[in-house]
Amino acid sequence: MIPFLSLHPVNERYRVEIDSAIKRVLDHGWYLLGEELTNFERNFAEYCGTKFCVGVANGLDALDLILRAYGFGPGDEILVPANTFIATFLAISRNGCTPVPVEPDPKTFNIDPAKIEAGITSRTRAIMPVHLYGQSAEMEPIRNIADQFGLKVIEDAAQAHGAFYLGKRAGNLGDAAGFSFYPGKNLGCLGDGGAVTTNDAELAEKIRALRNYGSLEKYVHLYSGMNSRLDEIQAAILNVKLKYLDEDNQKRREIARFYRENIKNPCVELPAVNDEKGHVWHLFVIRSSRRDELRRYLEEHGIGTQIHYPIPPHKQGAYAEWNGHSFPIAERLSREVLSLPMSPVLTIEEISNVTTHINSFN
Ligand SMILES: *Cc1c(COP(=O)(O)O)cnc(C)c1O
């Protein structure tokens, strides 16, 4: 049996270091907003190439806090890819803003820059591209459109820790970026976690306050904030795992290369890659018009797969106001995409087995 993703062996590799990181926090007796977090924020900012990093409770809050810190609210529109995870939309609507879906490029799965302008109105405030499945969105044309219309560019980098675009890391490709450290992400902790990266000192400072009841000084509340902190234990674990992120991403690249070189089946379309070295393969997503049959076939042969995502946000009950709208490319992708097993601990035998079974499906 090859599961779609098994996290135990991923973290088992670092058991000794993770144990001692947790012990350090326990020995120290300081659990929130301490030196583990400060160290992680410095390390992750340096890794991304940004001036600032602010640790928060999860990826959804990271995106939410960026919008909040910019002061966006009811009436403001934010452009998002129509085929993203629901959290990108929720961060926008939680602030009272309106998510405006834009169709993706069906080859790269990322927001199609050529379709952005049609979605811009006088109320548009920002574009929120998602580096879906670990491949950076086309940030240069997106930046140009944003500059032309005076919009912010906010990266949803929750699937792209370590990804590159034109020599810069995800997290350093817009005005601000939100990361998630959910256990299954390329950089995952042992619970929930997230971070904002930015080069904007004022924004970083405001988010630092907003994550902690709107306060920088105890019991002095500048803003109506929330409680969204990355705790010391998770920060200590992330400090361990960050050291191995590039190595893990390289393993993902090798697995992706194997799949791309060896999967040969006329019913299957392989993912398009813009930049071989920049993609971090959070997910390896193929397309097939016979997706459901293929998924069942693989399941019968002991291979687990997933669908990211089976229902686009605009077709969800949570966004009833969008249910009547049609985004045919995103809808088609939701019927055709299939995520194959992908993790830095997969063996050559396992990925050969997956490949053999995909090739024998007819
Ligand atoms: C995981 C994810 C998020 C949300 O992160 P959480 O830490 O689970 O809140 C947001 N956007 C995308 C694209 C994600 O994959």
The ligand as an SDF file (V2000), in Angstrom:
LIG
                    3D

 15 15  0  0  0  0  0  0  0  0999 V2000
   -2.9330   25.3040    3.3960 C   0  0  0  0  0  0  0  0  0  0  0  0
   -3.3560   26.4700    2.6320 C   0  0  0  0  0  0  0  0  0  0  0  0
   -3.8480   27.6280    3.2490 C   0  0  0  0  0  0  0  0  0  0  0  0
   -4.2370   27.7170    4.6910 C   0  0  0  0  0  0  0  0  0  0  0  0
   -3.2940   27.3610    5.6140 O   0  0  0  0  0  0  0  0  0  0  0  0
   -3.7620   26.8530    7.0710 P   0  0  0  0  0  0  0  0  0  0  0  0
   -2.4860   26.8740    7.8530 O   0  0  0  0  0  0  0  0  0  0  0  0
   -4.3120   25.4880    6.8980 O   0  0  0  0  0  0  0  0  0  0  0  0
   -4.7550   27.8260    7.5910 O   0  0  0  0  0  0  0  0  0  0  0  0
   -4.1070   28.7270    2.4540 C   0  0  0  0  0  0  0  0  0  0  0  0
   -3.9360   28.6970    1.1320 N   0  0  0  0  0  0  0  0  0  0  0  0
   -3.4870   27.5910    0.4900 C   0  0  0  0  0  0  0  0  0  0  0  0
   -3.3140   27.6270   -0.9880 C   0  0  0  0  0  0  0  0  0  0  0  0
   -3.1950   26.4350    1.2160 C   0  0  0  0  0  0  0  0  0  0  0  0
   -2.7850   25.3410    0.5710 O   0  0  0  0  0  0  0  0  0  0  0  0
  1  2  1  0
  2  3  1  0
  2 14  2  0
  3  4  1  0
  3 10  2  0
  4  5  1  0
  5  6  1  0
  6  7  2  0
  6  8  1  0
  6  9  1  0
 10 11  1  0
 11 12  2  0
 12 13  1  0
 12 14  1  0
 14 15  1  0
M  END
$$$$
